[in-house]
Amino acid sequence: MTSTPLTRLLSSLQMLVLGSMIWLVGCPHALAVTDEEKAQTAVHMLDYVSVDYPEFVQDGKILNPEEYKEQLEFATQSANLISELPAVAQQAELLEQAATLREQILAKAEGDAVSATANRLRLAIIQAYKVTVAPKDIPDLNRGAQLFGETCAACHGATGHGDGPLAKGLEPEPSNFHDQDRMRMRSIYGLYNTITLGVNGTPMQSYAQLPEADRWSLAFYVSSLRATDAQKAAGEAAWQQGRGKAELGNLKQLVMQAPAELEQAGLSDVQAYLTAQPSALQAVAVNPLDISRDKLEATLTAYRKGDEASARQHAISAYLEGFELVENSLDNIDKPLRLDIERHMMDLRSAIARKASAEDVETLINQINDLLDEADERLASGSLIGATAFVSSLLILLREGLEAILILAALSAFISKTGRRDALPYFHLGWILAIVLGAITWFVASYLLTISGAGREMTEGITALVAAAMLLYVGYWLHSKSHAHAWQQFISDHVNAALNKRTWWAIAGVSFLAVYRELFEVILFYQALWTQAGTEGQGAVVAGIVAAAVLLALLSWAILKFSVRLPLGKFFAATAGLLALMAVVFAGNGFAALQEAGIVAADRLHFISLPLLGIHPTIQTLSAQGIVLALIVAGMLISRKQEKH
């Protein structure tokens, strides 16, 4: 095979990109390079080797000495980068594979063998160091086409043949994305890297300023140009027959494999179809319960090796990253089964904490897997369309929003009852800021960062405990003013001055925490429900949201209406009692969330479970609620003592 202008172009582009990356990693005076960047550089160099080596070394002969030298240099640098990465269990094996790759290149081995070794090592690095390689959401090829027209067509041509109006005279020449020989060696991830990094010293600039989703959409669109209509039609037919589901069933598998890697399995046409229609992957989305099973298997493996910390983390993830995503759906179909699974998962974490035998841990995991199988059957038989989707949707918002509405309505009624409108800015600032921050949190978690289930639970738990403390403060303040002469004294002290700022800032804090702690989880649950309901059930999901919102609005109206009729002392006492009750609820739920995140131990008791009131059958949650109750009683006694004086 002879060297073509396209070959020279892509080789030069990648050489310059990777050369600059190597300098950044190796030069002691360069900017600091993170471990993530080192891993990305190694992955990109190996992608380069897998694509270009077969073109420049054939039948044991070097067709281009300079290119061969670069292949050897990149293989060597990849090994060096791996040795500089943090120590992991797979590092020794990775270095062994890197040494094998270098030996193959030195021996001028066949191109297919070198490509296979480079690709295996590339995938192993990604897995070992959890390198980000896949889009978070299904790419939009229409957006990709738009971006191609705006940023690429001038050089690469409107159809990607490398014949744009600015192509003439460019050195190297723009790529022809329809070149089958070349593009069959390119993974979507390789294209994404080139789009992100650009190529120093050439017209190919970096497009890192584009949002990540746009860069993935552009990479998918460019990758789709190589495929003919016949290839895509054949791939669609094979996909509908079930072929490729295991090998290409998710975005990560799709973007990481070059078409040439899938030719032996006869799946390159399937990949061509999925690249052009990535939305087809939504039909084979990973079952959350399968995630739980995988994490449970990892738990047992780690525990048998004596790695209790990893076993504990896997056990936590089995609940948070898997089962928790379907617990609301299961709750509406078989609540006792949901509770049984939660109890067994808690028992597993406790068994690991107390260093139970491997046999006991294995028995618990087998029991959980049996329960997960039962849950799978129940979820499959219980359709999420129609009434079930409606009820699930209604209960999510009603359950999560009830606590917030009770607190907000009580605070609003208090401000209205006392006529102190100067407190309104504090009150409204709290819940408005909560909504804004909740939206930002959701955006960051969805598009910028991945927030783990443990992170979600830790945030919810800490927020709940802080809210409980502030509720105790505000509730005590209200109770101390429930006696007529105490309130009259308070008014007299503040009639010509601003209200007690410390108290109103506390009310603003309660308003904020009551809303913020619920928002992120509500959005998370609705995302899962929306996907599960499908197009047929999404209307019912929306109807459930509307119905829950109406019920919560009616509850707020009732509190405001009937509280106005209460005498001032009774109103203050009732409001203080409500806030005290919510403090107890928040304390229980806060500790339960921290238990689910694995931060607080969970020693289960034979006791009732009533999450709506924060009651969870563990020593830790009940003890926390007991402490809060003791503080409430102490506050009441102090208030009565002050009243007598």
N, C-alpha and C positions, 0 to 999 in steps of 0.2 A: 504494500500500500504506500503510495507516495504522499509527501507532505503537500497539503493544499493551503490556499490563503486562509481558509477558515481554521484549519489546524494551527497555522502560525499565529492567527489572531488569538484564539482561545488559550493557546499555550503561553503566549506573551502576557496576556491578561492575567492569567492565574499565577505565572511566575512573578510578576510585579507585585500582585496582591500578597502572595505568600512570602515573597522576599521581604517586603516591608513588615509583615507580621513577625517573621523570624527575627528581624533586627530589633523590633520592639521588645520581644521576649528575651533576646540574648544580650542586648546592649545594657551595661550597668548604669548608663547615664540616661536611658530612656525613661519615659513615664512608667510608673508602677503598673504591672499587668496582673490582673486577678487570676485566680485558679480557673474560673469559668472561661475567661478569655484564652488561657493556655489550652484548656480542653477543646474549645471551639477551634483554635488554630490547628491543633493536631488532627481533629476531625476533618477540617477543610483540606489540609495537606494530603491526607489519606484519600479523600475523595478525588483530588487532583491525580494522585498516583494511579488509582483504579481506572480512571478515564484515559489518561494519556500514555501510560506505559505500553499497552498493546500496540499503539500506533508507531512507536519509535524503536521498539525492540521486537524483531520477528525472526523466527527460525534460528534463534541464538545469535543473531547479528544485530549490531547497533546501527540504526539507520540515521540517527542524528546524535552525534557525541555530546553536544551541548545539552540537549533535552535529556539524554540518559544520565548525565552528570547531575542534572536537577532532580531527577527521580530518586537517585541515590541520596542526594542531600536532604530531600524532604523525608525520606524514610528514616534517615539518621536523626534529623531534627525531631521527628515524631517520637522516637524512642527517648530522646533527651527530655522532651516536654512531659512525657509520661512519668519519667523518673522524678520530675520536679513537682508533680501533683501530690496532693495529700495521700497518705498511706491508706489504702483500702485492701480488703481481702483479695480482690482480683488483680492487684497491681503487679504481682510477680508474674502472673499468667499473661498480662498485657505486655510486659517487657519481653517475655518469651516470644510472643507473637510478633512483636516489633523486630526482634532479632531474626526471626525466620523470614520476615519480609525483606529485610536488608540482605540476607544471604541469598534469597531468590533473585534479587536484582543484581547482585554481584555475579551470580552464576548465569545471568541472562536467561532466566527461566521463561517459559511460555507466558504470553500475555494474560491468558485466561486464569492461569494459576496465580499470578501476581495480583490480578484484579480481585480474585476471590479472597486471597489472604488480606489484602488492604481493606476490603469491605467488611470482612469478619472483625478485624481489629477496630475499624471505625465504629461498628455497631456495639462492640464490647466496651469501648471508651464511653460511648453515650449512655449505655446502661449502668456502668460502674460509677460514673460521675454525674449521672442525671442531667446531662446536657440538654438544654431546651432545643427541641428540633421540630416541633409540630405546632401548627396554628391552634389557638384556643377554640376557635369556632370554624364552621364550614366556610371556606373562602368563597368570595363572590366573583365569579369570572366576568360578569358584566362590568364590575368595578375594575377588574384587571384589564379588560379590553379598553376601557376609558383611559386608564393610566398609561397603557401602552401607546395609545394615540397621542397623549399629551407629552410623554417623556421619552419614548423610544422610537416612534415611527420615523422621525426626521432622519435617523441614521439607519435603523434596521428595516425601514420600509413599512408601509401600511399593513402588509400581510406577513411581515417578519422574514422576508427573503434576503435581507441585507442590502437592499437596493433603494434606500431612502434618498431624498434630495441632497442631504449633506454627506452621503457616503463617499462620494467621489473625492479621491485624494487623501482619505483618512488612512493612517498607518498605525496600527494594523486595520484591516478592513472589518466592517461590522459583521457580526455573525449572521449566518443563515439558519434560522431556527427550524427549517424544514429538512435539514440534512440528516437523513436517517442514521447514517453510520456514526455521526458524532452525537446526535441527541439521544440515541439509544443507550449511550454510556452516561448520561447526565441524570442524576436524581433531582427531584424537585427541591430538595434541601440544598443541593449544590448550587442551583440557580438562585435560591433565596439568599444564600451567603454572598454570591457575587453581586446581587442587587443591593444588599445591605452594606457590603464593604467597598464596592467600587474597585477600580484598578488605578493605582497611582501611575502618573506619567502617560496615561492614555485618555482618549475622549470618554471612556467608561467611568463616569463619576459615581460616587456613593449616593444612595438614596435612603440613607439612614434617617433622614428627616421625615420620611413618610411614616405614618403609623404602622405598627407591626402587622395589623390585619391587611393593610393595603399592600405591603411588600409580599405577603403570602399570596394575596389575590393575583398580583402581577406575576409571581413565580409560577402559579398554577396555569395562568393564561399562556405564558411563554412556553411552558412545558407541553401544553395541549396542542400547540401549532404543528408539531411533528406528525400527529396522528391523522390518518385519512378517515373519511366517513365509513369506509368498509371495516377498518380496524375497530372503530368505536362501536359499530353495529354488532360485530362479532363479539366484542367484549361485553356489551350489554346482554346479549343472549346467554353468554356463559355465566355472567353474574346472576341472572335470573334463575339459572339452573342450579345455583348454589356454589359455583366454582369461585375460589379465591376468598371466601369468607374468612378462613383461618389466616391466610397469608396477607390479606389486604383489608382486614375488617375494621381498621381504624386509621385516623389521619397520620399517626406516627409511622405505621407500617407503609402507608402509601407514599409518604414524602421521602423516606429513607432509602428506598430501593430503586436502583436504576433499571430501566426496561430490560437491559441485557441480563440482569440478575434473575429475571423472571421468565426468560425465554425457555429455559430447560423445563420448567414446570408448565409451560404453555399459558402463562398468565400475563404476558406483556400486553395483549389486547384488552384484557380486563383492566389493567392499570391505565391504559389509554382512555377507556370509557370513564373510569372513576376520576381521572384527572380532569376530564371535561365536564363531568357531572358528579362532583364530590358530595352533593346532597344525598346521593344514593347510600352513603355510609350511615345516615341517620337511622335507617331501618335495622341496622345490626349494632346499635349502640350497646355498650357493655352493661350487663345486668349488675346493678349495685350489689346484689347478693353474691354474685361471682367474685366481686372484689373482696367481700367478707370472707369467702371460702379461701381465696388465695392468701389473704392476710393471716388467717387461722393456720394454714399450712406452714407459712413462714414463722408463725409463733412457735409451733411445735419443733420445727427444725432448729431454731435459735435456742430454744430451751434445752433441747437434748445436747447441744454443744456447750451448754453452761453459760450462754450469753443471755443473762436474765434481763438486762436493760433493753436489748433488741426485742426479746420476746414480749416484754411488757408494752413496748411501743407498737409492735405489730398487733397485739391484742386490742389496744386502744383504737388503732386505725381500722380494725375489722368492724368496729361499731361506727365510728365517726365518718369514715370514708365510704362505707358500704351500707350497712343496715339502716343507719339514720335517715338516708335519703328515701327509703320506702316505708318508714315506720308510720307516717301519717296515712298512707294508702292502706297499709295493713290494719291500722287501728280501726278504720271504718268497715273492714271486712271481718276481722277476727282479733278483737282487742286482747282477750286473754292470751292468745298466741304471741302477740307483740310483747306483752309484759313478761311472758315466760322467757322469750329470747333475751330481753334486756337483763333479766335476773341471772340467766346463765352466763352472759357475757361479763357481768359484774363479778360473778363467782370465779370466772377464769382469771380476771385481773387480780382478785384477792388471792387465788391459789399461787399465782406467780410471785406475788409480794411476800407470801409466807414461806416460799421455797418448798412447795409441795413436790412430791415425786413426779418424775416424767410420766409415769403411768397414770397418775391422777389427772395431770394436765391433758394427756391424750384422751382420757375418758370424757372429760368436760368438753373438749373440742369435738369429739364424735357426737356427743349429745347436741351441741349447738348446730353442727352440720345437719343432723336429722331434723331439727327444728327449722333450719333454713330451707330444707327440701320441702317441708310442709308449708312454709310461707310461700315458696315459689308456686306450689299448687293452688293455694288459696288466692294468691294475686292473679294467677292465670284464669281462675274460674270467676273471679270477681271483676267484671268489666269496669273500667274507669270512665266509661261514657255515661251520659244521661244522669240518672239520680245519684250514682256513686260519686261521679266527678263533682256534681253540685254540692253534695254534702261534705265531701273532702275540702272543697274550696271554702265553703262557708265556715267550717270548723277551724281551719287554719287561721283565718283572720279573726274570727270570734274569740278563739282561745288565746291567741297571742296579743290581741288588741284589748281584751277585757281589762287586764290589769292597768294598762296605760289610760284607758278611758275612765276607769273608776277614779284614778288619781287626778287626772286633768279636770274631770267634772267637779270633783270635790274642791279642788283649789280654785276653780273658776267661780263656784258657788260661794266660797268663802270671800273672795274679792268683791263679788256682787253684794253679798249680805252686809259687809262692813262698809260699803260705799267708798272704799279707798282705791280709786281708779289709778292712782299713781303707782300701784303695784302691777297694773296690766302690762306695761312694757317688759318687766322682768319675766312675768308668766309667759307671754307670747315669745319672747326671745328664746326661752328654753326649748319649747317644742319646735319652733321654726328652725333653730340651729340643729336640732336633732334630725329633722328631715333632711336638711342640706348635707349634714355630715354622713347620715345614713346613705344618701344617694352617692356621695363621693366614695364611701367605703365599698359599696356594691360595684361601682365602676372600676375601682382599683383592683378589686378581687376578680372581676370578670375579664378585664382587658389588660391590666398591667402586671399584677402579681397573682400568685396562687396562694390563697389563704387556706391552710389545712383545717380539717375538722377540729383538731385540737385547738388551733388558734381561735376558731369561732367560739368554741365552748369556753375557752379561757377569757375571751373578751366579754362574753355574756355573764360568766360567773363573777368576774371582778366588778363589772358594771352593776350587777344585781346587789352585791354586798355594799358597794358605795351608796347605792340608792336606799338600801335598808337603813344605813346609818343616817342619811339625810332625812328619811321619813321619820325616824325616831326623834330627831331634833325638832322638826316642824310639828310633829304630833304632840310632843311634850309642850312646846310653846303654845299650841292651841288649847291643850287641856288646862294649862295654867291660866288661860284667859276665860275659861268656861264659867267662872263665877262672876256674877254681875259687877261686884265692886272692883274686881281685878280688871275687868274690861274697861270700866269707867276710868279707873286710874291710868290705864294704858292710853286711852283717848286723851285724857287731860294732859298727859306727859308729852303727847306728840301732836296736839291740835295745831300748833303753829310751826311745826317743823316737819321735815320729811320723815316718812316711816322708817322703822328700824331697818337699815340697809342690809345688815347681816341676815336678818330673817328673810327679807325678800330675795336676796341672792340665793339663799337656801331653797326658797320656793322655785326660783329659776332653775336651780340645779336639779331639783326633783322633776320638774316639768321636762327638762332635757333628758335625764336618765330614764324616765318612765317610757319615753318614746324611742330613744336610740337603742335600748337593749332589745327591743322587739323587731326593729325594722329589718336588719340584715337577715335574721333568721326567717322572717316572713317572706322576703324576696327569694331566699334560697329554696324554701319549700315550694313556692309557687313556680319557680323555674322547673323543678323536678316534676310537679304535678302537670304543668303545661305540656311537657314532653310526653309524659305517660298517657295523658288524655288523648293525644293525637288530634287531628283536625275535626273528628266527629264530636269529641267531647270538650273542645276548648270553649265553645259557647256556654256550656254548663259551668265551666270554671269561672268565666266572667260573671255569669248570673249569681254564682255563689259569693263572689267578691262583693257584688252590689248588695245582695241580701244581708251579708254580714255588716257592711257599712251602714245600712239602714237600721239594723238592730242596735249597733253601737251608738248611732245618733239618737235613737229613741231612749236608750239608757241614759245618755248624757242629758237629754231634755228632761227626763223624769227626775234625775238628781237635782237639776237646777230648779225645776218647778216646785217640788215638794220641800226642798230644803229652805226655800224662802219663807214658808209658812211656820217653820220651827222657831221657837223663842231663841234668842241669841245664845244663851248658855247651853241649851240642849243641842243647838246646831254645832257649836264649837266642840262639845263633848262627842257628838256623833261623828264629826269630821276627824277629830283626834283618834277616835276608836277605829275608823276606817283606815287611816294612815298607819296606825299601829298594827292592824291586821295585815296590811300589805307589807309592812316591814318584816313580819314573821314569814309571809309567803316568799318574799324576795330572799331572805336569809336561807330558807330551805332550798329554793331553786338555784340560788347562787352556788351553794356548796355542791349541789348535785351536778351542776355544769362543770365545776372544777374537778369533780370525781370522773366525769366522762372524759375530760381532757387529760386525766392521769396525774393531776397535780396533787389531789387529796386522796387519801386511801378510802376504800369503801368496804366497811364491815357490815354485812347485811344482817337484819333482824327479821323475825317473824312478826310483821306489823303491817298495818294497812298502807296502801299506796294511793295517794290522792294528789297528783301533781298540780291540780288547779289551786290547791291550798298550800303548795310547797312541801307536802308531806311525802317523803321518800323513806323507805324502810331500811335506813342505815344508821349506825351509831353517830356518824359525823353530822349528817343533816339534821337529825332530831336533836342532837346536842346544841347545834347552832341555833335552832329555833327555841330551845329551852333557855339559852342565854338571853336571846332577844326578849322572850316573855318575862324573864326575871328583871331585865332593864325596864320594861314597860311598867311592871308592878312597882318597882322602886321609884320610878318617875311619878306615878300616881300618889304614892305615899308622901313623897317630898312635896308635891303640889298641895295635898291636903294639909300637910303640916304648915306650909306657908300661908294657906288660906285662914287657918285658925289664928295666925298671928296678925 
